[in-house]
């Protein structure tokens, strides 16, 4: 059974000219977890992953896998598997041929080809030329290539991008099974909604900087509380809320208040002599996404 090791970013910075694509990023990704690396397009995710894999040299700081930079790994393909581009295949080769070339070039037992084709569900399509593959099949082939060395660490850049619902459901389950085996799984995405049912932890970057690190629960806790309230004298209640400086939105079911706990609203209404008929905290279905967009700004909605 492959053993996952921590991924560590220590003050990683990458400057292109006068622009910091990544700035002082420090974070740890642990084994046995699926960690989402999230942020808008252009936030610095791919540059960070390329520094981790030795494809880009950091201006400052270090990115390590099990304490070693990629170039110093004794058995890189058995330690970390990566899929950064779903389209980087020779179109004239079949999936089987593509994987055999990789195996031979990396001194990996060719018997692993059949194992990974079966694991990603491509066995029956393995002799078809990659030029005829759908985006979902290319994503699966990229994942098969990443698994070829049976690594303990998986680094996947936007693996869910462009997949149909069936493909998304499959890859969510597959990534979870890899983490449950004890592997370290780092998955980038520009949309939280793509990965929120899969990940345990999130690293969120915006404009090259880490703006949040922690569990999904800790992310949701950053969302502003919302309370639905009402009163027989609604105009009076609205006056109380305005006096408190609270955003209030009237609706058919009452007044939706953002940024305050029920206790504050109830106390303010009591002090003003306004009787309440409703005071209910709202569990936001979109709370995670709201928190994500608050952290990354408007570009995260693109």
N, C-alpha and C positions, 0 to 999 in steps of 0.2 A: 504494500500500500504506500503510495507516495506521501511524503511528509511536507506540509506547507511550512514556510518560514516567513517571518515578518518582512514587509516592505517598509523602508523608512526614507522619508524625505527630510533632509536637514538643511534648512535655510536655502533651499534651491532657488536660484535666480537665473534667468536667461534674458540677456539684452541683445536686441537686434538694432544696431545703430544707436539711436537715442531712446528707443522704446523698450521697456521691460515687458516682454511677453509673459514672463512668470517672475513674481517678485517675492523673495523670502518665504517660500512655501515650506512649512514644517508639519509633518503628519506621519502617522504610523498606521499601516494596514495589517491586520492580524489574520493568522490562519483560522480555518474553520468558519469563516464568515464571508458573506458576499458584501463587498463594499462598493457602493455607487460613487463614482467620481463625476460630479455634476457641475454644470455651468452652461451658459449660453455659448453658441458658436463664437469662436474667437476669444474665449475666456482664458485659453492657455492649457487646456486639457491635453491635447495631442502633443504639444511641445513638451509638457511634463512627462508624458509616457515615453516619448522618444529619448528624453534625457535618461530615464530609468533604464531603457534598453540599450544605451550606449550609442544611439544614432545621432544624438546632438550633445555637444559638450556644454555643461553648465558654465555660466559666467562666474557664479559663486555657488558654494554649497555642494552637497553630495546626495545622490539617490542610490540606495543600496538594497540588495536582495539577500536576506540572511546575513547582513553585515558586510557584504562584498559588493563592489560596483560590478556591473555586468561583465566588463572585459576581464575581470579577475576570477570569474566563476570557473571551477574545474570542469564541470559538465553542464554548460549553459542550456542545452536543449532538454536535459533531464531535470533541470532546476526551474526554468521558466518557459512557458509557452505563450506566444503573443499573436494576436490577430489585429493588425492596425488598418488593413485595407481589404475590403471584401472583393475588390476587382483585380488584385495583383496576381493573376494566373495567366499562363500561356493558353490562349483560346483554342489552339489546335490540339491540346493534350486532353486526355480524359482525366477524371478525378484520380483514378488509380495511378495513372502515369505521373501525374503531378506529385502525389504523395510518395511514390517510389523514388523519384528524383531527389526529393527532400530527404528521404530516409538514407539513401546512399551517400549523399553529400554530407550528412550529419553523423554518419556511422551508427545509424539506428537500425536495429533488426527489421528487415523488410516485412516480417510477420506482423508488425504493428500496424501496417497499412490496413489489413482486413479488420483488425480490432477497432481502429478509430472510424473506419467507414461504417461499421455496424453501430458504433456508439452514437453517431450523429444521424443515422437513418439514411445513408446514401448508398448502401450496398447495391441495391437494384439499379441505381443510376451511375454506378462507378465507371462504366465503360463508355459513357456518353461524353462527347466533347464539352469542355467547360463553356465554350462559346454559346451553347444552347441552354445553359443553366439560367434559372430565374435568380433574382436577387436573394431570395430566401435560401436557395440551394448553394449559392456562392458563400453566404454567411455560414452555412453548415460546413462547407469545405474549408473555410478559413479556420473554423473551430477544430475541425479534424486535424489540420496541419499544426495548430497550437498544441494539440494533445499527443502528437506523434511520439515525443520523447517521454511520455507519461510523467509530466512535470508536476511538482508540488505547488507551483505558482502559475496562475493564469492571468494575463493582462489583455483585456479585450476592449477595443475602441469602437463604440457605437454598434455593438453586435445586434441590437434589436431594430436599428434604423431600417425602415422600409419593409419590414416583415408583415405578412398578413396575420390575422388573429390566431390562426392555428400555429403559425411559426412562433409567434410571441409566447403563446401558452407553452409550447415545447421548450423553448430556450430558457424560460423562467424555471421550469421544472429541472432542466438539465443543469443549469448553474447551481441550483440549490443542492442537487445530488453531488456535485463536485465539492462544494463547501462541506457537506456532511461527511465526505470522505477525509476531511482534514486539510484540504487544499486551501491556499490563499487565492481568493478570486476578487480581482479589481476590474470593475466594469464602468466604462465612461458612457455618458449620455448627456444630451443637451436638454432633455425633458425628464422631469421627475416622474411624470405619469407613466413613462415607459418602464421604469424599474422599481417603483415603490412597492409592488407586490413581491419583489424578489430580494431586495437588499436588506441587510441588517444594520449597516452603518452607512453614513454618507459623508463625503468630503465635498464641499461646495466652493467653487471658485468663481470669482467675478473680476474681470479686468486684470487677470493674472495673480490675484491675491486670494488666499484662503479666507472665506468669510464664515464658514461653519464646519465643525467636525464633531460627529457624535452619532447617536442612534436616531432612528426615525422619530421616536417619542420625544427626544430632546429638540428635534427640529419643529415638531408640531407645537411644542411648548412656547416657541418663539412667536407663534401666530397670536395676534391680538384677540382677546376674548370678545365674544359677542353675546348679547342678552336680548331676549324678546320681552318687552314690557308693555303695559297698557294701563289705562285708568278711566273711570267713568267720565272724568274731566280731562280729556286728552290734551286740549290746548294748554292747560295748566301744567301737565306733565312735560310737555315739550318745552315750556318756559323753564322748568327746573333743569332739564337736560342741557339746554342752551347756556344757562347760568353756570353749569358745571364744565362747560366747554367740551361736551361729548357729542361726537357725530351721531345723529339720529335720523333714521329713514322710516317714514310712515308707510305702512302696508295694510292689506286687508285683515291681517291677523294681529296687528299691533304695531309697536314702534321697535325697530331693530337698532340697538345701540352697540357701537364698536368701541373697544378700548377701555372697558370698565367691567369690574366684577359685579354680580348681583347685589352684594352687600353695600357697595358705594351708592348704587342707584336707589336701593331701598332706604338707606339713611337720608339721602338728599331729599327724597320724596316725603319722608316722615317729618323732617325738619321744616319743610315748606307747608306741611299740612295737606298734602295731596294723597288721597287714597289710591292705592294700587289694586288693580283687578288681575294683573298678570305680572310675573317676574320669573323668567325661565332662562337659564343658560342654554346656549345653542351649541350643540356638537356639530362642528363644521365638516361636512363631507370633503370639502375642498381645503381644509385647514392646512394640510401639508403643502399643497400647491401654492396657497396664499403666502405661507411662510417662505417658501422657495423664491417666489417672485419678489417678495419684499427684500430678500437678501441680495438677489442678483440684479434687480432693477428691471426696467421696461424691456430691455433687450432679451430677457429670458422668456418673454412671451412670443418671440418670433419663431 
